[in-house]
Amino acid sequence: MVVDDSKISRMMISSMLAKTNFEVCAMAENAAHAIDLYAKTRPDVVTMDMNLPDADGIECSRRIHAMDSRCKIVMISAMKDAKLIMHGRLAGISSFLQKPVSTNELLDTLMILCQEHVGVNAVYRDSYVSTYAKVLQEGLQQIAGLESEIQVQEENSGPLSVSGVAVIIGIVGEPRGRVAFYMDENTMRGFAKAVLQQDEVTDFEAQAAVEESGNIIAGHGISRINDVIKDREMRLTPPGIISGTDIKLSNPELIAFNIKAKTSIGDIFMNIGFARSV
């Protein structure tokens, strides 16, 4: 259900969702209409504007939450300050997006909030892993000045084979999981030279550059996911680093996805694994 006093905004959100698996079952232009439509349609998720003619979005959300404590509400507003988020959380709002919202940002949020309806594998692939793919691409550019082409491989239950260097970082909280940031030795050296802006690097400096970069990128990914999810806060364990040839990393309890970044210095990988239940 879309709640917004602006017809244009309602049409824009409806248009974003038109070619997806989400269906707009109702649209409301004020709080009273929204509450009435929610009682009739019981939508899986509500997008809520802050400024409504008869009550603000927080009050409207509070009334809907009083009717259904399991409701999922996404606030889409021109404002997104700490005070608004605090009051919104208390009113039962699940997530906050700032106008103008992109289609990908909206879909990522809806996929995570509606995960019990779309299935855990689809949630991991389309929301968690797609978020990490964006963060990896951005991180490589920001940290090392590397442009990259990103490829996401489907989930894999087999062991991960690593030759070169790998940074292993645990994910604790809900869901738990593991991040592996890895590359071969030649790519490691080229990557470290780009990060440190040096013509030559030692083995220690190269591994340290990869470890720190992997930790930063993994942290940014978790932060973005935590921004969307209200009740499932994830944190990272301290990173560890391994090196060698044909090292097997296996955990049958995880659903793992591999992200490959093709760069001018070689392929850089990030393997993301999450628990099979969320």
Buried (B, 14 or more C-beta within 10 A) or exposed (E): BBBBBEEEBBEBBBEBBEEEEBEBEBBBBBBBBBBEBBEEEBBBBBBBBBEBEEBBBBBBBBBBBEEEEEBBBBBBBEEBEEEBBEBBEEBBBBBBBEBEBEBEBBBBBBBBBBBEEBEBBBBBBBBBBBBBBBBBBBBBBEBBEBEBEBEBEEBBEEEBEBBBBBBBBBBEBBBBBBBBBBBBBEBBBBBBBBBBEEEEBEEEBBBBBBBBBBBBBBBBBBEBBBBBBBEBEBEBEEBEBBBEEEBEBEBEEBBBBBBBBEBEBBBBBBBBBBBBEB
